Amino acid sequence: MKLKLILVLAILVGLYTACKKDLGNYDYHPPSEPTLSKFRDSTFAALLGDSLILNPTVGLADADPKKDLSFEWRISVAEEQREVVYTQFPLRIVYNLGPGLRTAKLLITDNRNGLKYVIPFKILGSTEFSIGKLILSNDNGVAKLSFVKPDNVTVIADIYKAFHTEDLPKNPVQLYFSDPLPYQPITNQEYWVLCDDATKPSPILAASALLQTRNFNGQFFTPPSTINVGRLEAFMGTVSTGVINGKMYVGVMSTAPFAPDYGKFANEQAGDYMLSKYFTRTPGFYFGFDTKSKGFVTFGGDGSYLGKDYVVDTESTAFDPKNVGMDELLFMQTGQAGTFYAFFKATDGAIYELSFSYTFDSSSKRIKALNKRVFAGASLVKADSKWVRNTLNVFYFTSNDKIYRYNPLNQDLRALDADFGGKKVTMLKISADDNTLTVGADGSVYDVNVSVGVNGVITQTINGIPGAAVDIVTRKAP
């Protein structure tokens, strides 16, 4: 028993001596954490389309940030259930992650020992794209989008490529603004960048962010094998209707405006016709020109093809509305009622101006051919001339670098004073009040005053547009 007690005491003494000799060996110094000036848990404002630059001053004991540290920025895109990762330092990007508050973190790795440090912060994305101009242009066959800020000076050129790191499709046709819920500003508003490119579908962009949400094929319940856009218009400001592949397409309105299928295209409106892109939509009917039968045709209010179910007034025989004898319609814009004009090119190259009126109601459908004559400006019309009409039936058309004003009542034809420096005019639009033409040419967009007593004075010029302007959408403050 004594032997066991002596043995236990000896072991305890040994342990005490060993611990006493090791005093001071555990003076632990944990690695220092990096210091960042005014960064941790901060919120940084980011404007869509502008540069976001984050360049904090990073300090870590005995470390050379350029050699010893690695950086990784992680930004959460919660609605898409993904993280966007960047590895450069400082962070320099064109911000394209949509509006709203986003959680983010900066991961700093000490390459000397593999330790990682997580620095949380936030980014508050906002957008200025709800006010300004979006311009579609043709740059050597490729579509380009440029955003013009409300100052009408600052241009963010080729913004689609900056956001998506790829080009738009080729052969731009139209920039269509879709607003299925006009009573809820910004909600569901979209830009349709319509191009005739068989190899790449036309993108649809969220208007608030200019980021692609889907492509134009998704606008169809069953998309056709090829999609050649003639022209689209908004019916009652909400639902798209128009000519695609020479056929009439009407957006579905049988669902609630907030339903995902609202405004989509079902099948083409069946019938034996090939429609010109110049058509008119009224609450009660569609009116257009069939290039196949070379005559005017009608559609019902629901879009159903009715063909030539109208009566031709025998009081005038200037031409036959059911067979005008020409299949190339240069321009036509009609309405609910009144006197209208259509400009045609005959097979021999001659250009004719046709005037007519129509009455379409529940009791009768009648067209009256009023006049047919050689167009006074025929020698000025080019294959790529652009046309618009104001509400008083005064027409404007382009001829290379010139714009001409034509009044069919007295056949008055005159060139506007606006000088575009010899550049061909590639876009022509007119304001709702008839006082301003918006004109596009290579590299520039102009506002031209055509109000009463003014013969086309340039009042504003926007430069820096890549290529030649094709279309423009202007959005003002709600």
C-alpha positions in Angstrom: 0.0 0.0 0.0 2.9 2.4 0.9 4.5 1.5 -2.4 1.4 2.6 -4.4 1.1 5.9 -2.5 4.8 6.7 -3.2 4.3 5.9 -6.9 1.3 8.2 -7.2 3.1 11.1 -5.4 6.1 10.6 -7.7 3.9 10.9 -10.8 2.2 14.1 -9.5 5.6 15.7 -8.8 6.8 14.9 -12.3 3.7 16.4 -13.9 4.0 19.6 -11.8 7.7 19.9 -12.7 7.0 19.5 -16.4 4.2 22.1 -16.4 6.4 24.5 -14.5 9.2 24.2 -17.0 6.8 24.8 -19.9 5.4 28.2 -18.5 5.4 30.8 -21.3 5.3 28.4 -24.2 1.6 29.3 -24.9 1.8 33.1 -25.3 -0.6 32.9 -28.4 -1.0 35.8 -30.9 -3.9 35.3 -33.3 -3.5 36.5 -36.9 -4.6 40.1 -37.4 -7.6 40.8 -39.5 -7.5 43.1 -42.5 -8.7 46.7 -42.1 -10.9 48.4 -44.7 -11.6 52.1 -44.6 -15.3 52.8 -44.3 -16.4 49.6 -45.9 -17.6 46.8 -43.6 -21.5 46.8 -43.4 -21.7 49.9 -45.6 -24.2 50.3 -48.4 -23.0 51.6 -51.8 -25.2 53.2 -54.4 -25.1 51.8 -57.9 -26.8 53.3 -61.0 -27.7 50.8 -63.7 -25.7 51.5 -66.8 -23.0 53.5 -65.0 -19.7 52.3 -63.6 -19.6 50.9 -60.1 -16.1 51.3 -58.6 -15.3 49.9 -55.2 -11.7 50.6 -54.1 -11.3 50.4 -50.4 -7.9 50.8 -48.7 -7.0 47.4 -47.4 -4.5 46.9 -44.6 -3.1 43.6 -43.2 -0.1 43.4 -40.9 3.2 42.6 -42.8 1.2 41.9 -46.0 1.7 43.5 -49.4 -1.9 43.6 -50.8 -0.7 43.4 -54.4 1.4 40.2 -53.8 0.1 38.5 -50.7 -3.7 39.0 -50.9 -6.4 37.7 -53.3 -9.8 39.2 -53.6 -13.2 37.9 -54.6 -16.4 40.0 -54.7 -19.7 38.1 -54.4 -23.0 39.8 -55.1 -26.3 38.0 -54.5 -29.0 38.1 -57.1 -31.7 36.6 -55.0 -34.5 36.7 -57.6 -32.4 34.5 -59.9 -31.0 32.4 -57.1 -27.4 33.0 -58.1 -24.3 34.9 -57.1 -22.2 37.1 -59.4 -18.5 36.7 -58.7 -15.7 39.1 -59.7 -12.0 38.6 -58.9 -10.4 41.9 -59.9 -9.3 44.5 -57.4 -10.5 47.2 -57.3 -13.9 46.3 -58.5 -14.7 48.1 -61.7 -17.9 47.0 -63.5 -20.8 48.5 -65.5 -23.6 47.8 -63.0 -26.2 45.5 -64.6 -27.8 43.5 -61.8 -31.1 45.3 -61.6 -32.6 47.8 -59.1 -33.0 47.0 -55.4 -30.9 46.3 -52.3 -28.5 43.4 -52.7 -26.3 41.7 -50.1 -22.7 41.2 -51.0 -19.4 40.3 -49.5 -15.7 40.8 -50.2 -13.6 37.6 -49.6 -9.9 38.4 -48.8 -7.5 35.5 -48.9 -4.1 35.7 -47.3 -2.0 33.7 -49.7 0.8 33.2 -47.2 -1.2 31.1 -44.9 -4.5 30.4 -46.7 -6.7 32.3 -44.2 -9.8 33.9 -45.6 -11.7 36.9 -44.3 -15.3 37.8 -45.1 -16.3 41.5 -45.2 -20.1 42.0 -45.6 -21.6 45.0 -47.4 -24.6 46.0 -49.5 -25.3 47.5 -52.9 -28.4 49.6 -53.6 -29.1 49.4 -57.3 -31.2 52.2 -58.9 -32.2 53.0 -62.4 -32.5 56.2 -64.4 -33.9 54.4 -67.5 -37.5 55.3 -66.7 -36.7 58.8 -68.1 -34.8 59.4 -71.2 -34.4 58.2 -74.8 -33.5 54.7 -76.1 -32.2 54.7 -79.6 -32.0 51.6 -81.9 -29.3 52.0 -84.6 -27.8 49.9 -87.4 -24.0 49.7 -87.2 -22.8 47.9 -90.3 -25.7 45.6 -90.2 -25.6 44.9 -86.4 -28.3 46.4 -84.1 -27.0 48.7 -81.3 -28.9 50.3 -78.4 -27.9 53.6 -76.9 -29.5 55.4 -73.9 -29.7 59.1 -73.8 -30.0 60.7 -70.3 -32.6 63.4 -69.7 -30.0 66.1 -70.3 -30.1 65.1 -74.0 -26.3 65.3 -74.0 -25.0 62.2 -72.1 -25.1 59.1 -74.3 -24.4 55.6 -73.0 -23.6 54.1 -76.4 -24.0 50.3 -77.2 -25.5 49.8 -73.8 -26.8 46.3 -74.6 -23.3 45.0 -75.2 -22.0 46.7 -72.1 -24.6 44.9 -70.0 -24.7 41.5 -71.8 -21.1 41.2 -73.2 -22.5 40.2 -76.6 -23.9 41.9 -79.7 -27.6 42.3 -80.6 -28.9 40.4 -83.6 -28.5 41.8 -87.2 -30.8 43.8 -89.3 -32.7 46.0 -86.8 -36.3 46.8 -87.7 -38.2 48.4 -84.8 -37.9 49.3 -81.2 -41.3 48.5 -79.7 -42.3 49.7 -76.2 -44.7 47.3 -74.4 -46.7 48.6 -71.5 -49.3 46.0 -70.6 -50.2 47.7 -67.3 -50.1 51.4 -68.1 -51.9 52.3 -64.8 -49.0 50.8 -62.9 -45.8 52.8 -63.9 -42.7 50.8 -64.7 -44.4 47.4 -63.8 -43.9 44.9 -66.7 -42.8 47.6 -69.1 -40.5 46.2 -71.8 -38.6 47.1 -74.9 -38.8 44.7 -77.8 -35.6 45.0 -79.9 -37.0 43.6 -83.1 -34.5 42.4 -85.7 -34.8 40.2 -88.9 -32.0 37.8 -88.0 -32.7 34.1 -88.7 -29.7 33.0 -86.5 -30.5 35.0 -83.4 -33.9 35.8 -81.7 -34.8 39.4 -80.9 -34.3 40.1 -77.2 -37.0 41.6 -74.9 -35.6 43.9 -72.2 -37.0 45.0 -68.9 -37.6 48.8 -69.3 -36.4 49.6 -65.8 -33.0 47.9 -66.2 -32.4 47.3 -69.9 -31.6 43.7 -69.1 -32.9 40.8 -71.2 -35.8 38.9 -69.6 -36.7 36.7 -72.6 -36.7 36.8 -76.4 -39.4 37.6 -78.9 -40.0 33.9 -79.7 -41.6 33.7 -76.2 -44.2 36.3 -77.2 -45.9 33.5 -79.3 -47.7 30.5 -77.9 -46.2 28.6 -80.8 -43.5 30.6 -82.6 -43.3 30.4 -86.4 -40.2 28.8 -87.8 -39.1 32.2 -89.2 -40.0 35.6 -87.8 -39.8 38.6 -90.2 -41.3 41.7 -88.5 -43.1 44.1 -90.7 -44.4 46.6 -88.1 -46.1 46.4 -84.7 -48.4 48.8 -83.0 -50.0 49.0 -79.5 -53.7 48.7 -79.5 -55.3 50.9 -76.8 -51.7 51.5 -75.5 -51.4 48.0 -74.1 -51.6 45.0 -76.5 -49.4 44.6 -79.5 -50.8 43.9 -83.0 -49.1 43.9 -86.3 -47.7 42.3 -89.4 -45.3 39.4 -89.1 -44.3 37.3 -92.0 -46.9 39.2 -94.1 -49.7 38.0 -91.8 -51.8 39.8 -89.2 -51.1 38.9 -85.5 -53.3 40.1 -82.7 -52.3 39.9 -79.0 -54.5 38.0 -76.7 -56.8 40.1 -74.5 -59.0 37.4 -73.1 -57.0 37.1 -69.9 -56.4 39.5 -67.0 -53.8 42.1 -67.8 -51.5 40.7 -65.1 -51.7 37.1 -66.4 -48.5 35.8 -68.0 -50.3 35.1 -71.3 -51.9 38.5 -71.7 -50.8 40.1 -75.0 -49.2 37.0 -76.4 -49.7 36.0 -80.0 -51.6 33.0 -80.9 -51.8 31.8 -84.6 -51.7 34.2 -87.5 -55.1 35.5 -88.7 -55.9 32.9 -91.3 -56.6 33.9 -94.9 -55.3 34.0 -98.4 -53.4 37.3 -98.2 -49.9 38.8 -97.9 -50.2 42.1 -95.9 -48.1 45.2 -96.4 -46.6 46.5 -93.2 -48.7 49.7 -93.4 -52.0 48.8 -91.7 -54.5 50.7 -89.5 -56.1 49.4 -86.4 -59.4 51.0 -85.1 -61.7 49.7 -82.4 -64.0 48.2 -85.0 -61.8 46.9 -87.8 -58.3 46.6 -89.4 -57.6 48.1 -92.8 -54.5 47.2 -94.9 -53.2 46.4 -98.4 -52.8 42.8 -99.7 -49.7 42.7 -101.9 -50.8 39.3 -103.2 -54.2 40.4 -104.7 -53.0 44.0 -105.1 -56.1 45.4 -103.3 -57.2 46.8 -100.0 -58.5 44.3 -97.4 -60.2 44.5 -94.1 -60.2 42.5 -90.9 -62.8 42.4 -88.1 -62.4 44.0 -84.8 -61.2 40.7 -83.4 -58.7 40.4 -86.2 -60.6 37.9 -88.3 -59.8 38.2 -92.0 -62.7 39.6 -94.0 -60.9 40.3 -97.3 -62.6 42.5 -99.8 -66.1 42.3 -98.3 -66.7 46.0 -99.0 -68.6 47.7 -101.8 -66.7 50.0 -104.2 -68.6 53.3 -104.7 -69.4 53.6 -108.4 -69.5 57.4 -108.3 -65.8 57.5 -108.7 -63.7 55.2 -111.0 -60.3 56.8 -110.4 -59.0 53.3 -109.6 -60.2 49.9 -108.4 -59.6 49.6 -104.6 -59.9 45.8 -105.0 -57.1 45.7 -107.6 -55.1 48.9 -107.8 -52.7 47.2 -110.3 -49.6 47.8 -108.2 -48.2 45.7 -105.4 -45.5 48.0 -103.9 -47.0 50.2 -101.3 -44.5 52.9 -100.3 -46.5 54.4 -97.5 -50.1 54.6 -96.2 -51.6 55.8 -92.9 -55.3 55.8 -92.5 -57.7 56.2 -89.6 -61.3 55.8 -88.5 -62.8 57.9 -91.2 -61.9 60.7 -93.6 -59.9 61.2 -96.8 -56.7 59.1 -97.0 -53.7 58.8 -99.2 -51.5 55.9 -100.4 -48.3 56.1 -102.4 -47.5 53.2 -104.7 -44.7 52.3 -107.1 -45.7 50.7 -110.4 -43.8 48.0 -112.2 -42.5 50.6 -114.6 -41.0 52.7 -111.7 -43.6 55.4 -111.8 -44.9 56.6 -108.4 -48.6 57.3 -107.9 -50.6 59.0 -105.3 -54.0 57.5 -104.6 -56.7 59.2 -102.5 -59.8 57.5 -101.2 -62.3 57.4 -98.4 -64.2 54.6 -96.7 -67.1 54.1 -94.4 -67.1 50.9 -92.4 -70.0 50.5 -89.9 -72.7 48.0 -88.9 -74.9 49.0 -91.8 -72.4 49.1 -94.7 -68.8 48.8 -95.8 -68.0 51.1 -98.7 -64.8 52.5 -100.3 -64.8 55.5 -102.6 -61.8 55.9 -104.9 -61.3 59.7 -105.2 -58.2 60.3 -107.3 -55.1 58.8 -108.9 -52.2 60.9 -110.1 -48.5 60.8 -110.5 -46.9 61.9 -107.3 -45.5 65.4 -107.5 -42.3 64.3 -105.6 -41.8 61.1 -107.6 -38.3 62.0 -108.8 -37.2 62.5 -105.2 -38.4 59.2 -103.8 -35.6 56.6 -103.1 -35.9 52.9 -102.3 -35.0 53.7 -98.7 -37.1 56.9 -98.2 -38.8 57.2 -94.9 -42.3 58.6 -94.6 -44.6 60.1 -91.9 -47.9 61.9 -91.9 -49.3 64.5 -89.5 -52.9 64.7 -88.3 -53.7 67.2 -91.1 -52.7 64.9 -93.9 -49.5 66.7 -94.6 -46.7 64.2 -95.5 -42.9 64.3 -94.9 -40.5 62.0 -96.7 -36.7 61.7 -97.0 -34.5 61.8 -100.1 -30.9 61.0 -99.1 -29.9 63.9 -96.9 -33.0 66.0 -97.4 -36.5 66.0 -95.9 -39.5 67.2 -98.0 -42.9 68.4 -96.9 -45.8 67.6 -99.2 -49.4 68.8 -98.9 -51.7 66.8 -101.3 -54.5 69.4 -101.2 -52.5 71.8 -103.3 -49.5 69.5 -104.3 -47.2 72.0 -102.5 -43.8 70.3 -102.2 -40.8 71.9 -100.5 -37.5 70.9 -98.9 -37.1 71.7 -95.2 -34.3 74.0 -94.2 -32.7 71.4 -91.9 -29.1 70.6 -92.9 -27.7 67.3 -91.8 -24.2 67.8 -93.2 -24.7 65.5 -96.2 -25.6 62.5 -94.0 -28.5 60.3 -95.3 -31.6 60.5 -93.2 -32.4 57.0 -91.8 -35.2 57.6 -89.4 -38.2 59.9 -89.4 -40.9 60.2 -86.6 -43.4 62.9 -85.8 -44.6 64.2 -82.4 -48.2 63.8 -81.4 -48.7 67.6 -81.7 -47.3 67.6 -85.2 -44.7 70.3 -84.3 -41.5 68.2 -84.1 -39.8 65.7 -86.4 -37.3 63.4 -84.8 -34.7 62.6 -87.4 -31.9 60.0 -87.4 -28.7 59.9 -89.4 -25.3 58.3 -89.1 -24.1 59.0 -85.6 -26.8 61.5 -84.6 -30.4 62.1 -83.8 -32.0 65.6 -84.3 -35.2 67.4 -83.3 -36.5 69.5 -86.1 -39.1 72.2 -85.6 -41.9 72.0 -88.2 -44.6 74.0 -86.4 -46.7 76.5 -88.2 -44.5 79.1 -89.9 -41.3 77.2 -89.4 -39.7 75.3 -92.3 -37.7 72.7 -90.5 -35.2 74.2 -88.1 -32.9 71.9 -86.1 -33.4 72.7 -82.4 -31.5 69.9 -80.8 -28.7 67.4 -81.8 -27.7 64.3 -80.0 -24.3 62.9 -81.1 -22.4 59.7 -80.3 -24.9 57.2 -81.7 -23.1 54.1 -83.1 -24.3 53.7 -86.7 -27.4 55.0 -88.3 -30.6 55.5 -86.2 -33.5 53.2 -86.9 -36.0 53.9 -84.2 -36.4 55.8 -80.9 -38.5 55.6 -77.8 -38.8 58.6 -75.5 -40.0 58.2 -72.0 -40.8 61.2 -69.8 -41.5 61.5 -66.1 -44.9 59.9 -65.2 
